[in-house]
Amino acid sequence: IPQGVHTVNALGFGGQVLAMGELVVPYAMDPITLETVGPVPWSTQLGKGLVEPACFGDGAFTAHPKWDHNTGVLYGWSAQDVEPYVTLHWVQPNGTVKTRELWDAPYSQWAHDMWLSEKYVVIPFMPFVVDTARVPKGLSVNGWDADKPIVIALIPRDDIDGEIRWITADIEPQYIMHMLSCNHVGN
C-alpha cells in the first residue's frame, strides 16, 4: 500500500478524480461514485519524494499540479531533500509521463506550488527548506533559512528538456504557499 494521505487537493484528470497529497502518489477515484480506484496507472513513472517507496508504484507528485485545458497536459513535479531536488513530471492525457530531473536546482525546499504562464512552468525556490536529517535532531523536517535566495525557474512548457532560465530575486526572503496563475509579458 503506498504511503501518505491524499487530503490536500482533488482535481479531474484522465476521466477520473485525483485525490492529491503532499509528495505522495495521486489516487484515482471514480468521478460518479467517488469510490477509490487506486494509485494512478502512471505512478511508476514518478520520482521517489522524501522517503523510499513503500511498494511498487509508490511515487511522489505535488499536491498542486497545474492542468492546461487546451492540451490536457498535467504539469507537476516531485521533490526530495537530496539532489536532484526537483523532478519535473508532465503527464499527457493518455497517462504517458515526460520527466526531467533538475540537477541544477539551487536547494531543497518545500516545493508546494507553481505558476503556469502561456509559455512557462514557473517553479519558485524559497527558503522554506526541507531536510529529513533535521528529524533525528528533534526538529521538523521543514525549516526556514533566510540566507538562501529566492530563485525562480522558468521552464519552457513546450520543451521539458529545453533551457531553463534561472532568475535570482533581489528581495527579502519570503514564502508563498499557493499560486493561481501568471502571465507572460515581453521576454
Secondary structure, DSSP 8 states (H G I E B T S, - for coil): ---S---SEEEEETTEEEEE-TTB--EEE-TTT--EEEE-GGGGGSB-TTS--SSTT--BB-SS-EE-TTT--EEEEEE-SSSS-EEEEEE-TTS-EEEEEETT--S-B-----EE-SSEEEEEE-SEEE-GGGGGGT--SEEE-TTS-EEEEEEETT-TTS--EEEEE-S----------------
